[in-house]
Amino acid sequence: MAVANGIPRDQSASIISICGVSNTVGRILAGFLTDTFHVSSTMIYVVALAMAAATNFLFPWCYNYTTIALCSGVFGLCMGKFA
């Protein structure tokens, strides 16, 4: 998607890294919220799923590196809960 929008391949590859790093942060954050603040794991799952769905809905309107990277970061953060 990024290359199809004219973003160079090196920047396109960094989007995968952004998604991976934010996924790790999301996993740690979900565990922290569950353990420290006793937030229901199911509630975190539902909120993360809704945010991931909203992010997927926004991807078709992402045309430059910044917006694609932002959506990928939010998507990775949300998907950290699911693995």
Distance bins in CASP14 RR format, pairs under 12 A and 6 or more apart:
PFRMAT RR
TARGET T0000
AUTHOR 0000-0000-0000
RMODE 2
METHOD distances of the structure
MODEL  1
1 7 0 0 0 0 1 0 0 0 0 0 0
1 12 0 0 0 0 1 0 0 0 0 0 0
1 15 0 0 0 0 1 0 0 0 0 0 0
1 16 0 0 0 0 0 1 0 0 0 0 0
1 56 0 0 0 0 0 1 0 0 0 0 0
1 59 1 0 0 1 0 0 0 0 0 0 0
1 60 0 0 0 0 1 0 0 0 0 0 0
1 61 0 0 0 0 0 1 0 0 0 0 0
1 62 1 0 0 1 0 0 0 0 0 0 0
1 63 0 0 0 0 1 0 0 0 0 0 0
1 64 0 0 0 0 0 1 0 0 0 0 0
1 65 0 0 0 0 0 1 0 0 0 0 0
1 67 0 0 0 0 0 1 0 0 0 0 0
1 68 1 0 0 1 0 0 0 0 0 0 0
1 69 0 0 0 0 0 1 0 0 0 0 0
1 71 0 0 0 0 1 0 0 0 0 0 0
1 72 0 0 0 0 1 0 0 0 0 0 0
2 8 0 0 0 0 1 0 0 0 0 0 0
2 9 0 0 0 0 1 0 0 0 0 0 0
2 10 0 0 0 0 0 1 0 0 0 0 0
2 11 1 0 0 1 0 0 0 0 0 0 0
2 12 1 1 0 0 0 0 0 0 0 0 0
2 13 0 0 0 0 1 0 0 0 0 0 0
2 14 0 0 0 0 1 0 0 0 0 0 0
2 15 1 0 1 0 0 0 0 0 0 0 0
2 16 0 0 0 0 1 0 0 0 0 0 0
2 18 0 0 0 0 0 1 0 0 0 0 0
2 19 0 0 0 0 0 1 0 0 0 0 0
2 59 0 0 0 0 0 1 0 0 0 0 0
2 62 0 0 0 0 1 0 0 0 0 0 0
2 63 0 0 0 0 1 0 0 0 0 0 0
2 64 0 0 0 0 1 0 0 0 0 0 0
2 65 1 0 0 1 0 0 0 0 0 0 0
2 66 0 0 0 0 0 1 0 0 0 0 0
2 67 0 0 0 0 0 1 0 0 0 0 0
2 68 1 0 1 0 0 0 0 0 0 0 0
2 69 0 0 0 0 1 0 0 0 0 0 0
2 71 0 0 0 0 0 1 0 0 0 0 0
2 72 0 0 0 0 1 0 0 0 0 0 0
3 9 1 0 0 1 0 0 0 0 0 0 0
3 10 0 0 0 0 0 1 0 0 0 0 0
3 11 0 0 0 0 1 0 0 0 0 0 0
3 12 1 0 1 0 0 0 0 0 0 0 0
3 13 0 0 0 0 1 0 0 0 0 0 0
3 15 0 0 0 0 0 1 0 0 0 0 0
3 65 0 0 0 0 0 1 0 0 0 0 0
3 68 0 0 0 0 0 1 0 0 0 0 0
4 12 0 0 0 0 1 0 0 0 0 0 0
4 60 0 0 0 0 0 1 0 0 0 0 0
4 62 0 0 0 0 0 1 0 0 0 0 0
4 63 0 0 0 0 0 1 0 0 0 0 0
4 68 0 0 0 0 0 1 0 0 0 0 0
5 11 0 0 0 0 0 1 0 0 0 0 0
5 12 0 0 0 0 1 0 0 0 0 0 0
5 15 0 0 0 0 0 1 0 0 0 0 0
5 59 0 0 0 0 0 1 0 0 0 0 0
5 60 0 0 0 0 0 1 0 0 0 0 0
5 61 0 0 0 0 0 1 0 0 0 0 0
5 62 1 0 0 1 0 0 0 0 0 0 0
5 63 1 0 1 0 0 0 0 0 0 0 0
5 64 1 0 0 1 0 0 0 0 0 0 0
5 65 0 0 0 0 1 0 0 0 0 0 0
5 66 0 0 0 0 0 1 0 0 0 0 0
5 67 0 0 0 0 1 0 0 0 0 0 0
5 68 1 0 0 1 0 0 0 0 0 0 0
5 69 0 0 0 0 0 1 0 0 0 0 0
6 12 0 0 0 0 1 0 0 0 0 0 0
6 63 0 0 0 0 1 0 0 0 0 0 0
6 64 0 0 0 0 1 0 0 0 0 0 0
6 65 0 0 0 0 1 0 0 0 0 0 0
6 68 0 0 0 0 0 1 0 0 0 0 0
7 13 0 0 0 0 0 1 0 0 0 0 0
7 14 0 0 0 0 1 0 0 0 0 0 0
7 15 0 0 0 0 1 0 0 0 0 0 0
7 62 0 0 0 0 0 1 0 0 0 0 0
7 63 0 0 0 0 1 0 0 0 0 0 0
7 64 1 0 0 1 0 0 0 0 0 0 0
7 65 1 0 1 0 0 0 0 0 0 0 0
7 66 0 0 0 0 0 1 0 0 0 0 0
7 67 0 0 0 0 0 1 0 0 0 0 0
7 68 1 0 0 1 0 0 0 0 0 0 0
7 69 0 0 0 0 1 0 0 0 0 0 0
7 72 0 0 0 0 0 1 0 0 0 0 0
8 14 0 0 0 0 1 0 0 0 0 0 0
8 15 0 0 0 0 0 1 0 0 0 0 0
8 64 0 0 0 0 0 1 0 0 0 0 0
8 65 0 0 0 0 1 0 0 0 0 0 0
9 15 0 0 0 0 0 1 0 0 0 0 0
9 16 0 0 0 0 0 1 0 0 0 0 0
9 65 0 0 0 0 0 1 0 0 0 0 0
10 16 0 0 0 0 0 1 0 0 0 0 0
10 17 0 0 0 0 0 1 0 0 0 0 0
10 65 0 0 0 0 0 1 0 0 0 0 0
11 17 0 0 0 0 0 1 0 0 0 0 0
11 18 0 0 0 0 0 1 0 0 0 0 0
11 64 0 0 0 0 0 1 0 0 0 0 0
11 65 1 0 1 0 0 0 0 0 0 0 0
11 66 0 0 0 0 0 1 0 0 0 0 0
11 68 0 0 0 0 1 0 0 0 0 0 0
11 69 0 0 0 0 1 0 0 0 0 0 0
11 72 0 0 0 0 0 1 0 0 0 0 0
12 18 0 0 0 0 0 1 0 0 0 0 0
12 19 0 0 0 0 0 1 0 0 0 0 0
12 64 0 0 0 0 0 1 0 0 0 0 0
12 65 0 0 0 0 1 0 0 0 0 0 0
12 68 0 0 0 0 1 0 0 0 0 0 0
12 69 0 0 0 0 1 0 0 0 0 0 0
12 72 0 0 0 0 0 1 0 0 0 0 0
13 19 0 0 0 0 0 1 0 0 0 0 0
13 65 0 0 0 0 0 1 0 0 0 0 0
13 69 0 0 0 0 0 1 0 0 0 0 0
13 72 0 0 0 0 0 1 0 0 0 0 0
14 20 0 0 0 0 0 1 0 0 0 0 0
14 21 0 0 0 0 0 1 0 0 0 0 0
14 65 0 0 0 0 1 0 0 0 0 0 0
14 66 0 0 0 0 0 1 0 0 0 0 0
14 68 0 0 0 0 0 1 0 0 0 0 0
14 69 1 0 0 1 0 0 0 0 0 0 0
14 72 0 0 0 0 1 0 0 0 0 0 0
14 73 0 0 0 0 0 1 0 0 0 0 0
15 21 0 0 0 0 0 1 0 0 0 0 0
15 22 0 0 0 0 0 1 0 0 0 0 0
15 59 0 0 0 0 0 1 0 0 0 0 0
15 62 0 0 0 0 0 1 0 0 0 0 0
15 64 0 0 0 0 0 1 0 0 0 0 0
15 65 1 0 0 1 0 0 0 0 0 0 0
15 66 0 0 0 0 0 1 0 0 0 0 0
15 67 0 0 0 0 0 1 0 0 0 0 0
15 68 1 0 1 0 0 0 0 0 0 0 0
15 69 1 0 1 0 0 0 0 0 0 0 0
15 70 0 0 0 0 0 1 0 0 0 0 0
15 71 0 0 0 0 1 0 0 0 0 0 0
15 72 1 0 1 0 0 0 0 0 0 0 0
15 73 0 0 0 0 1 0 0 0 0 0 0
15 75 0 0 0 0 0 1 0 0 0 0 0
15 76 0 0 0 0 0 1 0 0 0 0 0
16 22 0 0 0 0 0 1 0 0 0 0 0
16 23 0 0 0 0 0 1 0 0 0 0 0
16 68 0 0 0 0 0 1 0 0 0 0 0
16 69 0 0 0 0 0 1 0 0 0 0 0
16 72 1 0 0 1 0 0 0 0 0 0 0
16 73 0 0 0 0 0 1 0 0 0 0 0
16 75 0 0 0 0 0 1 0 0 0 0 0
16 76 0 0 0 0 0 1 0 0 0 0 0
17 23 0 0 0 0 0 1 0 0 0 0 0
17 24 0 0 0 0 0 1 0 0 0 0 0
17 69 0 0 0 0 1 0 0 0 0 0 0
17 72 0 0 0 0 1 0 0 0 0 0 0
17 73 0 0 0 0 0 1 0 0 0 0 0
17 76 0 0 0 0 0 1 0 0 0 0 0
18 24 0 0 0 0 0 1 0 0 0 0 0
18 25 0 0 0 0 0 1 0 0 0 0 0
18 65 0 0 0 0 0 1 0 0 0 0 0
18 66 0 0 0 0 0 1 0 0 0 0 0
18 68 0 0 0 0 1 0 0 0 0 0 0
18 69 1 0 1 0 0 0 0 0 0 0 0
18 70 0 0 0 0 1 0 0 0 0 0 0
18 71 0 0 0 0 1 0 0 0 0 0 0
18 72 1 0 1 0 0 0 0 0 0 0 0
18 73 1 0 1 0 0 0 0 0 0 0 0
18 74 0 0 0 0 1 0 0 0 0 0 0
18 75 0 0 0 0 1 0 0 0 0 0 0
18 76 0 0 0 0 1 0 0 0 0 0 0
18 77 0 0 0 0 0 1 0 0 0 0 0
19 25 0 0 0 0 0 1 0 0 0 0 0
19 26 0 0 0 0 0 1 0 0 0 0 0
19 52 0 0 0 0 0 1 0 0 0 0 0
19 55 0 0 0 0 0 1 0 0 0 0 0
19 59 0 0 0 0 0 1 0 0 0 0 0
19 68 0 0 0 0 0 1 0 0 0 0 0
19 69 0 0 0 0 1 0 0 0 0 0 0
19 70 0 0 0 0 0 1 0 0 0 0 0
19 71 0 0 0 0 1 0 0 0 0 0 0
19 72 1 0 1 0 0 0 0 0 0 0 0
19 73 1 0 1 0 0 0 0 0 0 0 0
19 74 0 0 0 0 1 0 0 0 0 0 0
19 75 1 0 0 1 0 0 0 0 0 0 0
19 76 1 0 1 0 0 0 0 0 0 0 0
19 77 0 0 0 0 1 0 0 0 0 0 0
19 78 0 0 0 0 0 1 0 0 0 0 0
19 79 0 0 0 0 1 0 0 0 0 0 0
19 80 0 0 0 0 0 1 0 0 0 0 0
20 26 0 0 0 0 1 0 0 0 0 0 0
20 27 0 0 0 0 0 1 0 0 0 0 0
20 69 0 0 0 0 0 1 0 0 0 0 0
20 72 0 0 0 0 1 0 0 0 0 0 0
20 73 0 0 0 0 1 0 0 0 0 0 0
20 75 0 0 0 0 1 0 0 0 0 0 0
20 76 1 0 0 1 0 0 0 0 0 0 0
20 77 0 0 0 0 1 0 0 0 0 0 0
20 79 0 0 0 0 1 0 0 0 0 0 0
20 80 0 0 0 0 1 0 0 0 0 0 0
20 83 0 0 0 0 0 1 0 0 0 0 0
21 27 0 0 0 0 0 1 0 0 0 0 0
21 28 0 0 0 0 0 1 0 0 0 0 0
21 69 0 0 0 0 0 1 0 0 0 0 0
21 72 0 0 0 0 0 1 0 0 0 0 0
21 73 0 0 0 0 1 0 0 0 0 0 0
21 76 0 0 0 0 1 0 0 0 0 0 0
21 77 0 0 0 0 1 0 0 0 0 0 0
21 80 0 0 0 0 0 1 0 0 0 0 0
22 28 0 0 0 0 0 1 0 0 0 0 0
22 29 0 0 0 0 1 0 0 0 0 0 0
22 51 0 0 0 0 0 1 0 0 0 0 0
22 52 0 0 0 0 0 1 0 0 0 0 0
22 55 0 0 0 0 0 1 0 0 0 0 0
22 69 0 0 0 0 1 0 0 0 0 0 0
22 70 0 0 0 0 0 1 0 0 0 0 0
22 71 0 0 0 0 0 1 0 0 0 0 0
22 72 1 0 0 1 0 0 0 0 0 0 0
22 73 1 0 1 0 0 0 0 0 0 0 0
22 74 1 0 0 1 0 0 0 0 0 0 0
22 75 1 0 0 1 0 0 0 0 0 0 0
22 76 1 0 1 0 0 0 0 0 0 0 0
22 77 1 0 1 0 0 0 0 0 0 0 0
22 78 0 0 0 0 1 0 0 0 0 0 0
22 79 0 0 0 0 1 0 0 0 0 0 0
22 80 0 0 0 0 1 0 0 0 0 0 0
22 81 0 0 0 0 0 1 0 0 0 0 0
23 29 0 0 0 0 0 1 0 0 0 0 0
23 30 0 0 0 0 0 1 0 0 0 0 0
23 48 0 0 0 0 0 1 0 0 0 0 0
23 52 0 0 0 0 0 1 0 0 0 0 0
23 72 0 0 0 0 1 0 0 0 0 0 0
23 73 0 0 0 0 1 0 0 0 0 0 0
23 74 0 0 0 0 0 1 0 0 0 0 0
23 75 0 0 0 0 1 0 0 0 0 0 0
23 76 1 0 1 0 0 0 0 0 0 0 0
23 77 1 0 0 1 0 0 0 0 0 0 0
23 78 0 0 0 0 1 0 0 0 0 0 0
23 79 1 0 1 0 0 0 0 0 0 0 0
23 80 1 0 1 0 0 0 0 0 0 0 0
23 81 0 0 0 0 1 0 0 0 0 0 0
23 82 0 0 0 0 1 0 0 0 0 0 0
23 83 1 0 0 1 0 0 0 0 0 0 0
24 30 0 0 0 0 0 1 0 0 0 0 0
24 31 0 0 0 0 0 1 0 0 0 0 0
24 73 0 0 0 0 0 1 0 0 0 0 0
24 76 0 0 0 0 1 0 0 0 0 0 0
24 77 0 0 0 0 1 0 0 0 0 0 0
24 79 0 0 0 0 0 1 0 0 0 0 0
24 80 1 0 0 1 0 0 0 0 0 0 0
24 81 0 0 0 0 0 1 0 0 0 0 0
24 83 0 0 0 0 1 0 0 0 0 0 0
25 31 0 0 0 0 0 1 0 0 0 0 0
25 32 0 0 0 0 0 1 0 0 0 0 0
25 73 0 0 0 0 1 0 0 0 0 0 0
25 74 0 0 0 0 0 1 0 0 0 0 0
25 76 0 0 0 0 1 0 0 0 0 0 0
25 77 1 0 0 1 0 0 0 0 0 0 0
25 78 0 0 0 0 0 1 0 0 0 0 0
25 79 0 0 0 0 0 1 0 0 0 0 0
25 80 0 0 0 0 1 0 0 0 0 0 0
25 81 0 0 0 0 0 1 0 0 0 0 0
26 32 0 0 0 0 1 0 0 0 0 0 0
26 33 0 0 0 0 1 0 0 0 0 0 0
26 34 0 0 0 0 0 1 0 0 0 0 0
26 44 0 0 0 0 1 0 0 0 0 0 0
26 47 0 0 0 0 0 1 0 0 0 0 0
26 48 0 0 0 0 1 0 0 0 0 0 0
26 51 0 0 0 0 0 1 0 0 0 0 0
26 52 0 0 0 0 0 1 0 0 0 0 0
26 73 0 0 0 0 1 0 0 0 0 0 0
26 74 0 0 0 0 0 1 0 0 0 0 0
26 75 0 0 0 0 0 1 0 0 0 0 0
26 76 1 0 0 1 0 0 0 0 0 0 0
26 77 1 0 1 0 0 0 0 0 0 0 0
26 78 1 0 0 1 0 0 0 0 0 0 0
26 79 0 0 0 0 1 0 0 0 0 0 0
26 80 1 0 1 0 0 0 0 0 0 0 0
26 81 1 0 0 1 0 0 0 0 0 0 0
26 82 0 0 0 0 0 1 0 0 0 0 0
26 83 0 0 0 0 1 0 0 0 0 0 0
27 33 0 0 0 0 0 1 0 0 0 0 0
27 34 0 0 0 0 0 1 0 0 0 0 0
27 44 0 0 0 0 0 1 0 0 0 0 0
27 48 0 0 0 0 0 1 0 0 0 0 0
27 76 0 0 0 0 1 0 0 0 0 0 0
27 77 0 0 0 0 1 0 0 0 0 0 0
27 78 0 0 0 0 0 1 0 0 0 0 0
27 79 0 0 0 0 1 0 0 0 0 0 0
27 80 1 0 1 0 0 0 0 0 0 0 0
27 81 1 0 0 1 0 0 0 0 0 0 0
27 82 0 0 0 0 1 0 0 0 0 0 0
27 83 1 0 0 1 0 0 0 0 0 0 0
28 34 0 0 0 0 0 1 0 0 0 0 0
28 35 0 0 0 0 0 1 0 0 0 0 0
28 36 0 0 0 0 0 1 0 0 0 0 0
28 77 0 0 0 0 0 1 0 0 0 0 0
28 80 0 0 0 0 1 0 0 0 0 0 0
28 81 0 0 0 0 0 1 0 0 0 0 0
28 83 0 0 0 0 0 1 0 0 0 0 0
29 35 0 0 0 0 0 1 0 0 0 0 0
29 36 0 0 0 0 0 1 0 0 0 0 0
29 37 0 0 0 0 0 1 0 0 0 0 0
29 39 0 0 0 0 0 1 0 0 0 0 0
29 44 0 0 0 0 1 0 0 0 0 0 0
29 47 0 0 0 0 0 1 0 0 0 0 0
29 48 0 0 0 0 1 0 0 0 0 0 0
29 76 0 0 0 0 0 1 0 0 0 0 0
29 77 1 0 0 1 0 0 0 0 0 0 0
29 78 0 0 0 0 0 1 0 0 0 0 0
29 80 0 0 0 0 1 0 0 0 0 0 0
29 81 0 0 0 0 1 0 0 0 0 0 0
30 36 0 0 0 0 0 1 0 0 0 0 0
30 37 0 0 0 0 0 1 0 0 0 0 0
30 39 0 0 0 0 1 0 0 0 0 0 0
30 40 0 0 0 0 0 1 0 0 0 0 0
30 41 1 0 0 1 0 0 0 0 0 0 0
30 42 0 0 0 0 0 1 0 0 0 0 0
30 43 0 0 0 0 0 1 0 0 0 0 0
30 44 1 0 1 0 0 0 0 0 0 0 0
30 45 0 0 0 0 1 0 0 0 0 0 0
30 47 0 0 0 0 1 0 0 0 0 0 0
30 48 1 0 0 1 0 0 0 0 0 0 0
30 49 0 0 0 0 0 1 0 0 0 0 0
30 51 0 0 0 0 0 1 0 0 0 0 0
30 76 0 0 0 0 0 1 0 0 0 0 0
30 77 0 0 0 0 1 0 0 0 0 0 0
30 78 0 0 0 0 1 0 0 0 0 0 0
30 79 0 0 0 0 0 1 0 0 0 0 0
30 80 1 0 0 1 0 0 0 0 0 0 0
30 81 1 0 1 0 0 0 0 0 0 0 0
30 82 0 0 0 0 1 0 0 0 0 0 0
30 83 0 0 0 0 1 0 0 0 0 0 0
31 37 0 0 0 0 1 0 0 0 0 0 0
31 38 0 0 0 0 0 1 0 0 0 0 0
31 39 0 0 0 0 1 0 0 0 0 0 0
31 40 0 0 0 0 0 1 0 0 0 0 0
31 41 0 0 0 0 1 0 0 0 0 0 0
31 44 0 0 0 0 1 0 0 0 0 0 0
31 45 0 0 0 0 0 1 0 0 0 0 0
31 48 0 0 0 0 0 1 0 0 0 0 0
31 80 0 0 0 0 1 0 0 0 0 0 0
31 81 0 0 0 0 1 0 0 0 0 0 0
32 38 0 0 0 0 0 1 0 0 0 0 0
32 39 0 0 0 0 1 0 0 0 0 0 0
32 44 0 0 0 0 0 1 0 0 0 0 0
32 81 0 0 0 0 0 1 0 0 0 0 0
33 39 1 0 1 0 0 0 0 0 0 0 0
33 40 0 0 0 0 1 0 0 0 0 0 0
33 41 0 0 0 0 1 0 0 0 0 0 0
33 43 0 0 0 0 1 0 0 0 0 0 0
33 44 1 0 0 1 0 0 0 0 0 0 0
33 45 0 0 0 0 0 1 0 0 0 0 0
33 47 0 0 0 0 0 1 0 0 0 0 0
33 48 0 0 0 0 0 1 0 0 0 0 0
33 81 0 0 0 0 1 0 0 0 0 0 0
34 40 1 0 0 1 0 0 0 0 0 0 0
34 41 1 0 1 0 0 0 0 0 0 0 0
34 42 0 0 0 0 0 1 0 0 0 0 0
34 43 0 0 0 0 1 0 0 0 0 0 0
34 44 1 0 0 1 0 0 0 0 0 0 0
34 45 0 0 0 0 0 1 0 0 0 0 0
34 48 0 0 0 0 0 1 0 0 0 0 0
34 81 0 0 0 0 1 0 0 0 0 0 0
35 41 0 0 0 0 1 0 0 0 0 0 0
35 44 0 0 0 0 0 1 0 0 0 0 0
37 43 0 0 0 0 0 1 0 0 0 0 0
37 44 0 0 0 0 0 1 0 0 0 0 0
38 44 0 0 0 0 0 1 0 0 0 0 0
39 45 0 0 0 0 0 1 0 0 0 0 0
39 46 0 0 0 0 0 1 0 0 0 0 0
39 47 0 0 0 0 1 0 0 0 0 0 0
39 48 0 0 0 0 0 1 0 0 0 0 0
39 81 0 0 0 0 0 1 0 0 0 0 0
40 46 0 0 0 0 1 0 0 0 0 0 0
40 47 0 0 0 0 0 1 0 0 0 0 0
41 47 0 0 0 0 0 1 0 0 0 0 0
41 48 0 0 0 0 0 1 0 0 0 0 0
41 81 0 0 0 0 1 0 0 0 0 0 0
41 82 0 0 0 0 0 1 0 0 0 0 0
42 48 0 0 0 0 0 1 0 0 0 0 0
42 49 0 0 0 0 0 1 0 0 0 0 0
42 81 0 0 0 0 0 1 0 0 0 0 0
43 49 0 0 0 0 0 1 0 0 0 0 0
43 50 0 0 0 0 0 1 0 0 0 0 0
43 81 0 0 0 0 0 1 0 0 0 0 0
44 50 0 0 0 0 0 1 0 0 0 0 0
44 51 0 0 0 0 0 1 0 0 0 0 0
44 77 0 0 0 0 0 1 0 0 0 0 0
44 78 0 0 0 0 1 0 0 0 0 0 0
44 80 0 0 0 0 0 1 0 0 0 0 0
44 81 1 0 1 0 0 0 0 0 0 0 0
44 82 0 0 0 0 0 1 0 0 0 0 0
45 51 0 0 0 0 0 1 0 0 0 0 0
45 52 0 0 0 0 0 1 0 0 0 0 0
45 78 0 0 0 0 0 1 0 0 0 0 0
45 79 0 0 0 0 0 1 0 0 0 0 0
45 80 0 0 0 0 0 1 0 0 0 0 0
45 81 1 0 1 0 0 0 0 0 0 0 0
45 82 1 0 0 1 0 0 0 0 0 0 0
45 83 0 0 0 0 0 1 0 0 0 0 0
46 52 0 0 0 0 0 1 0 0 0 0 0
46 53 0 0 0 0 0 1 0 0 0 0 0
46 78 0 0 0 0 0 1 0 0 0 0 0
46 81 0 0 0 0 1 0 0 0 0 0 0
46 82 0 0 0 0 0 1 0 0 0 0 0
47 53 0 0 0 0 0 1 0 0 0 0 0
47 54 0 0 0 0 0 1 0 0 0 0 0
47 77 0 0 0 0 0 1 0 0 0 0 0
47 78 0 0 0 0 1 0 0 0 0 0 0
47 81 0 0 0 0 1 0 0 0 0 0 0
48 54 0 0 0 0 0 1 0 0 0 0 0
48 55 0 0 0 0 0 1 0 0 0 0 0
48 74 0 0 0 0 0 1 0 0 0 0 0
48 75 0 0 0 0 0 1 0 0 0 0 0
48 76 0 0 0 0 1 0 0 0 0 0 0
48 77 0 0 0 0 1 0 0 0 0 0 0
48 78 1 0 1 0 0 0 0 0 0 0 0
48 79 1 0 0 1 0 0 0 0 0 0 0
48 80 1 0 0 1 0 0 0 0 0 0 0
48 81 1 0 1 0 0 0 0 0 0 0 0
48 82 1 0 0 1 0 0 0 0 0 0 0
48 83 0 0 0 0 0 1 0 0 0 0 0
49 55 0 0 0 0 0 1 0 0 0 0 0
49 56 0 0 0 0 0 1 0 0 0 0 0
49 75 0 0 0 0 0 1 0 0 0 0 0
49 78 1 0 0 1 0 0 0 0 0 0 0
49 79 0 0 0 0 1 0 0 0 0 0 0
49 80 0 0 0 0 0 1 0 0 0 0 0
49 81 0 0 0 0 1 0 0 0 0 0 0
49 82 1 0 0 1 0 0 0 0 0 0 0
50 56 0 0 0 0 0 1 0 0 0 0 0
50 57 0 0 0 0 0 1 0 0 0 0 0
50 74 0 0 0 0 0 1 0 0 0 0 0
50 78 0 0 0 0 1 0 0 0 0 0 0
50 81 0 0 0 0 0 1 0 0 0 0 0
51 57 0 0 0 0 0 1 0 0 0 0 0
51 58 0 0 0 0 0 1 0 0 0 0 0
51 71 0 0 0 0 0 1 0 0 0 0 0
51 73 0 0 0 0 0 1 0 0 0 0 0
51 74 1 0 0 1 0 0 0 0 0 0 0
51 75 0 0 0 0 1 0 0 0 0 0 0
51 76 0 0 0 0 1 0 0 0 0 0 0
51 77 1 0 0 1 0 0 0 0 0 0 0
51 78 1 0 1 0 0 0 0 0 0 0 0
51 79 0 0 0 0 1 0 0 0 0 0 0
51 80 0 0 0 0 0 1 0 0 0 0 0
51 81 0 0 0 0 1 0 0 0 0 0 0
51 82 0 0 0 0 0 1 0 0 0 0 0
52 58 0 0 0 0 0 1 0 0 0 0 0
52 59 0 0 0 0 0 1 0 0 0 0 0
52 71 0 0 0 0 0 1 0 0 0 0 0
52 72 0 0 0 0 0 1 0 0 0 0 0
52 73 0 0 0 0 0 1 0 0 0 0 0
52 74 0 0 0 0 1 0 0 0 0 0 0
52 75 1 0 1 0 0 0 0 0 0 0 0
52 76 1 0 0 1 0 0 0 0 0 0 0
52 77 0 0 0 0 1 0 0 0 0 0 0
52 78 1 1 0 0 0 0 0 0 0 0 0
52 79 1 0 0 1 0 0 0 0 0 0 0
52 80 0 0 0 0 1 0 0 0 0 0 0
52 81 0 0 0 0 1 0 0 0 0 0 0
52 82 0 0 0 0 1 0 0 0 0 0 0
53 59 0 0 0 0 0 1 0 0 0 0 0
53 74 0 0 0 0 0 1 0 0 0 0 0
53 75 0 0 0 0 1 0 0 0 0 0 0
53 78 0 0 0 0 1 0 0 0 0 0 0
53 79 0 0 0 0 0 1 0 0 0 0 0
54 71 0 0 0 0 1 0 0 0 0 0 0
54 74 0 0 0 0 1 0 0 0 0 0 0
54 75 0 0 0 0 1 0 0 0 0 0 0
54 78 0 0 0 0 1 0 0 0 0 0 0
55 61 0 0 0 0 0 1 0 0 0 0 0
55 62 0 0 0 0 1 0 0 0 0 0 0
55 67 0 0 0 0 0 1 0 0 0 0 0
55 68 0 0 0 0 0 1 0 0 0 0 0
55 70 0 0 0 0 1 0 0 0 0 0 0
55 71 1 0 1 0 0 0 0 0 0 0 0
55 72 0 0 0 0 1 0 0 0 0 0 0
55 73 0 0 0 0 1 0 0 0 0 0 0
55 74 1 0 1 0 0 0 0 0 0 0 0
55 75 1 0 1 0 0 0 0 0 0 0 0
55 76 0 0 0 0 1 0 0 0 0 0 0
55 77 0 0 0 0 1 0 0 0 0 0 0
55 78 1 0 0 1 0 0 0 0 0 0 0
55 79 0 0 0 0 1 0 0 0 0 0 0
56 62 0 0 0 0 0 1 0 0 0 0 0
56 71 0 0 0 0 1 0 0 0 0 0 0
56 72 0 0 0 0 0 1 0 0 0 0 0
56 74 0 0 0 0 0 1 0 0 0 0 0
56 75 1 0 0 1 0 0 0 0 0 0 0
56 76 0 0 0 0 0 1 0 0 0 0 0
56 78 0 0 0 0 1 0 0 0 0 0 0
56 79 0 0 0 0 0 1 0 0 0 0 0
57 71 0 0 0 0 1 0 0 0 0 0 0
57 74 0 0 0 0 0 1 0 0 0 0 0
57 75 0 0 0 0 0 1 0 0 0 0 0
58 67 0 0 0 0 1 0 0 0 0 0 0
58 68 0 0 0 0 0 1 0 0 0 0 0
58 70 0 0 0 0 1 0 0 0 0 0 0
58 71 1 0 1 0 0 0 0 0 0 0 0
58 72 0 0 0 0 0 1 0 0 0 0 0
58 73 0 0 0 0 0 1 0 0 0 0 0
58 74 0 0 0 0 1 0 0 0 0 0 0
58 75 0 0 0 0 1 0 0 0 0 0 0
59 67 0 0 0 0 1 0 0 0 0 0 0
59 68 1 0 0 1 0 0 0 0 0 0 0
59 69 0 0 0 0 0 1 0 0 0 0 0
59 70 0 0 0 0 0 1 0 0 0 0 0
59 71 1 0 1 0 0 0 0 0 0 0 0
59 72 0 0 0 0 1 0 0 0 0 0 0
59 73 0 0 0 0 0 1 0 0 0 0 0
59 74 0 0 0 0 0 1 0 0 0 0 0
59 75 0 0 0 0 1 0 0 0 0 0 0
60 67 0 0 0 0 0 1 0 0 0 0 0
60 68 0 0 0 0 0 1 0 0 0 0 0
60 71 0 0 0 0 0 1 0 0 0 0 0
61 67 1 0 0 1 0 0 0 0 0 0 0
61 68 0 0 0 0 0 1 0 0 0 0 0
61 70 0 0 0 0 0 1 0 0 0 0 0
61 71 0 0 0 0 1 0 0 0 0 0 0
62 68 1 0 1 0 0 0 0 0 0 0 0
62 69 0 0 0 0 1 0 0 0 0 0 0
62 70 1 0 0 1 0 0 0 0 0 0 0
62 71 1 0 1 0 0 0 0 0 0 0 0
62 72 0 0 0 0 1 0 0 0 0 0 0
62 73 0 0 0 0 0 1 0 0 0 0 0
62 74 0 0 0 0 0 1 0 0 0 0 0
62 75 0 0 0 0 0 1 0 0 0 0 0
63 71 0 0 0 0 0 1 0 0 0 0 0
64 70 0 0 0 0 0 1 0 0 0 0 0
64 71 0 0 0 0 0 1 0 0 0 0 0
65 71 0 0 0 0 0 1 0 0 0 0 0
65 72 0 0 0 0 0 1 0 0 0 0 0
66 72 0 0 0 0 0 1 0 0 0 0 0
66 73 0 0 0 0 0 1 0 0 0 0 0
67 73 0 0 0 0 0 1 0 0 0 0 0
67 74 0 0 0 0 0 1 0 0 0 0 0
68 74 0 0 0 0 0 1 0 0 0 0 0
68 75 0 0 0 0 0 1 0 0 0 0 0
69 75 0 0 0 0 0 1 0 0 0 0 0
69 76 0 0 0 0 0 1 0 0 0 0 0
70 76 0 0 0 0 0 1 0 0 0 0 0
70 77 0 0 0 0 0 1 0 0 0 0 0
71 77 0 0 0 0 0 1 0 0 0 0 0
71 78 0 0 0 0 0 1 0 0 0 0 0
72 78 0 0 0 0 0 1 0 0 0 0 0
72 79 0 0 0 0 0 1 0 0 0 0 0
73 79 0 0 0 0 1 0 0 0 0 0 0
73 80 0 0 0 0 0 1 0 0 0 0 0
74 80 0 0 0 0 0 1 0 0 0 0 0
75 81 0 0 0 0 0 1 0 0 0 0 0
75 82 0 0 0 0 0 1 0 0 0 0 0
76 82 0 0 0 0 1 0 0 0 0 0 0
76 83 0 0 0 0 0 1 0 0 0 0 0
END
